[in-house]
Amino acid sequence: MNGLRAFEASARHLSFSIAAKELNVTPAAIGQQVRLLEEWLGIKLFNRSVAGSSRLTLTKQAIQALPEITRGFEHLSSGLSLLKKPTSNHLLTVTVSPAFAAKWLLMRIDSFQLQHPEFDLRLDTNTRTVDYFSEGIDIGVRYGKGNWAGLSTALLMTEKVFPVCSPDLIQQGLNKPEDIQHFPLLHDQSLPEDSGFPTWQGWLESHNIMGVNTERGLRINNSASVIQAAVSGQGIALGRSVLVKDDLDCGRLIRPFADSQSPVQLAYYVVWKPEHDNTEKVQAFRLWLQQQAKEIT
């Protein structure tokens, strides 16, 4: 079954990488499952090397079989949905990134539950971009430019980026931007390089600071862990204003250069399915999020 699922997804996308993202596994795992299926069947399913193209192509047998296999999975999904316990109209499924959950949402969510005890909240934290339609998501918060096809969006919060560190680093001689070269850098790699999120290289250039080796330092693919590393005194991070606000307010972090900040093209958006525009639970959570955002800006 795993081999069939790997083949079906790869055949639809003509890509092991895209299939891997859909099935939440590695491209190597997809390739291995497809090879095992080919060995079991005794035939090839893909032509893997085509001159002038990096994409996969299907063999004649695979082209013939794919529609039936796809319909088979669709029938399985429909059958399973009939066996599932009917979901309650009071269940509210919210999706956010792990970092947004840890550094912003979880410390505020009690107030929503107190205001709306009639809703049962289910929080889905995911580093990947979830499919609202196939995964039963009611509403969520996404970080980006606000253009997600097929979904309704409303701006929640804008953001700025600036250096943050533990107060201990000030005692060690971090007094002006030029001192950065003497301290470890913490790199947030939770977003793709082409997302527009500021990097240390870009921040330093925009502030005319030369001579800092931006290749060094700890690289982490989770914004909350980057913040925690800064709190622990492991280096200087480019703090995202929304995520570091509470750590700044309580003194776990400080801004060593108070006037140094960069605007960001990305922002936080409330995102929901258009057919839920007038759904009570979605409206309630969206209004609550927007009220919370107003209180901290």
Solvent accessible surface area in square Angstrom, and as a share of the most:
residue,aa,sasa,rsa
1,M,149,0.67
2,N,105,0.54
3,G,14,0.14
4,L,62,0.31
5,R,82,0.30
6,A,0,0.00
7,F,2,0.01
8,E,3,0.01
9,A,0,0.00
10,S,0,0.00
11,A,4,0.03
12,R,104,0.38
13,H,51,0.23
14,L,52,0.26
15,S,21,0.14
16,F,36,0.15
17,S,58,0.38
18,I,78,0.40
19,A,0,0.00
20,A,2,0.02
21,K,158,0.67
22,E,75,0.34
23,L,48,0.24
24,N,106,0.54
25,V,63,0.36
26,T,82,0.48
27,P,65,0.41
28,A,75,0.58
29,A,34,0.26
30,I,0,0.00
31,G,3,0.03
32,Q,87,0.39
33,Q,44,0.20
34,V,0,0.00
35,R,107,0.39
36,L,95,0.47
37,L,18,0.09
38,E,8,0.04
39,E,131,0.59
40,W,202,0.71
41,L,78,0.39
42,G,63,0.61
43,I,65,0.33
44,K,127,0.54
45,L,7,0.03
46,F,5,0.02
47,N,69,0.35
48,R,89,0.33
49,S,106,0.69
50,V,57,0.33
51,A,106,0.82
52,G,91,0.88
53,S,52,0.34
54,S,120,0.77
55,R,126,0.46
56,L,20,0.10
57,T,48,0.28
58,L,28,0.14
59,T,17,0.10
60,K,151,0.64
61,Q,88,0.39
62,A,0,0.00
63,I,100,0.51
64,Q,118,0.53
65,A,39,0.31
66,L,29,0.14
67,P,62,0.39
68,E,110,0.49
69,I,39,0.20
70,T,28,0.16
71,R,111,0.41
72,G,31,0.30
73,F,27,0.11
74,E,99,0.44
75,H,131,0.58
76,L,91,0.46
77,S,71,0.46
78,S,64,0.41
79,G,31,0.30
80,L,103,0.51
81,S,64,0.42
82,L,152,0.76
83,L,147,0.73
84,K,146,0.62
85,K,175,0.74
86,P,120,0.75
87,T,114,0.66
88,S,58,0.37
89,N,130,0.67
90,H,93,0.41
91,L,52,0.26
92,L,0,0.00
93,T,4,0.02
94,V,0,0.00
95,T,8,0.05
96,V,5,0.03
97,S,47,0.30
98,P,40,0.25
99,A,8,0.06
100,F,6,0.02
101,A,4,0.03
102,A,50,0.39
103,K,29,0.12
104,W,1,0.00
105,L,1,0.00
106,L,96,0.48
107,M,100,0.45
108,R,31,0.11
109,I,16,0.08
110,D,94,0.49
111,S,37,0.24
112,F,1,0.01
113,Q,77,0.34
114,L,148,0.73
115,Q,108,0.48
116,H,42,0.19
117,P,104,0.65
118,E,76,0.34
119,F,18,0.08
120,D,86,0.45
121,L,41,0.20
122,R,104,0.38
123,L,55,0.27
124,D,28,0.14
125,T,63,0.36
126,N,40,0.21
127,T,114,0.67
128,R,87,0.32
129,T,100,0.58
130,V,6,0.04
131,D,69,0.36
132,Y,3,0.01
133,F,113,0.47
134,S,89,0.57
135,E,60,0.27
136,G,44,0.42
137,I,1,0.00
138,D,13,0.07
139,I,0,0.00
140,G,0,0.00
141,V,9,0.05
142,R,34,0.12
143,Y,40,0.15
144,G,10,0.09
145,K,114,0.48
146,G,18,0.17
147,N,120,0.62
148,W,55,0.19
149,A,107,0.83
150,G,54,0.52
151,L,27,0.14
152,S,25,0.16
153,T,50,0.29
154,A,23,0.18
155,L,97,0.48
156,L,17,0.08
157,M,6,0.03
158,T,96,0.56
159,E,8,0.04
160,K,89,0.38
161,V,0,0.00
162,F,9,0.04
163,P,1,0.01
164,V,0,0.00
165,C,0,0.00
166,S,5,0.03
167,P,52,0.33
168,D,87,0.45
169,L,5,0.02
170,I,51,0.26
171,Q,157,0.70
172,Q,120,0.53
173,G,32,0.31
174,L,0,0.00
175,N,106,0.54
176,K,107,0.45
177,P,35,0.22
178,E,84,0.38
179,D,16,0.08
180,I,0,0.00
181,Q,81,0.36
182,H,133,0.59
183,F,17,0.07
184,P,67,0.42
185,L,0,0.00
186,L,2,0.01
187,H,16,0.07
188,D,30,0.16
189,Q,86,0.38
190,S,45,0.29
191,L,48,0.24
192,P,86,0.54
193,E,175,0.79
194,D,128,0.66
195,S,21,0.14
196,G,39,0.37
197,F,23,0.10
198,P,27,0.17
199,T,80,0.46
200,W,5,0.02
201,Q,86,0.38
202,G,36,0.34
203,W,4,0.01
204,L,5,0.03
205,E,92,0.41
206,S,77,0.50
207,H,56,0.25
208,N,123,0.63
209,I,12,0.06
210,M,142,0.64
211,G,72,0.69
212,V,19,0.11
213,N,84,0.43
214,T,16,0.09
215,E,136,0.61
216,R,69,0.25
217,G,37,0.35
218,L,85,0.42
219,R,100,0.37
220,I,31,0.16
221,N,112,0.58
222,N,37,0.19
223,S,3,0.02
224,A,17,0.14
225,S,50,0.32
226,V,3,0.02
227,I,6,0.03
228,Q,99,0.44
229,A,7,0.05
230,A,0,0.00
231,V,33,0.19
232,S,65,0.42
233,G,29,0.27
234,Q,96,0.43
235,G,0,0.00
236,I,0,0.00
237,A,1,0.01
238,L,12,0.06
239,G,2,0.02
240,R,19,0.07
241,S,30,0.19
242,V,11,0.06
243,L,2,0.01
244,V,0,0.00
245,K,59,0.25
246,D,34,0.18
247,D,2,0.01
248,L,44,0.22
249,D,99,0.51
250,C,73,0.44
251,G,38,0.37
252,R,117,0.43
253,L,1,0.01
254,I,51,0.26
255,R,72,0.26
256,P,23,0.14
257,F,15,0.06
258,A,72,0.56
259,D,142,0.73
260,S,14,0.09
261,Q,71,0.32
262,S,16,0.10
263,P,111,0.70
264,V,22,0.13
265,Q,138,0.61
266,L,6,0.03
267,A,8,0.06
268,Y,4,0.01
269,Y,38,0.14
270,V,0,0.00
271,V,0,0.00
272,W,18,0.06
273,K,22,0.09
274,P,55,0.35
275,E,114,0.51
276,H,36,0.16
277,D,59,0.30
278,N,131,0.67
279,T,42,0.25
280,E,121,0.54
281,K,24,0.10
282,V,1,0.00
283,Q,64,0.29
284,A,13,0.10
285,F,1,0.00
286,R,46,0.17
287,L,108,0.54
288,W,8,0.03
289,L,0,0.00
290,Q,42,0.19
291,Q,90,0.40
292,Q,20,0.09
293,A,4,0.03
294,K,143,0.61
295,E,110,0.49
296,I,36,0.19
297,T,132,0.77
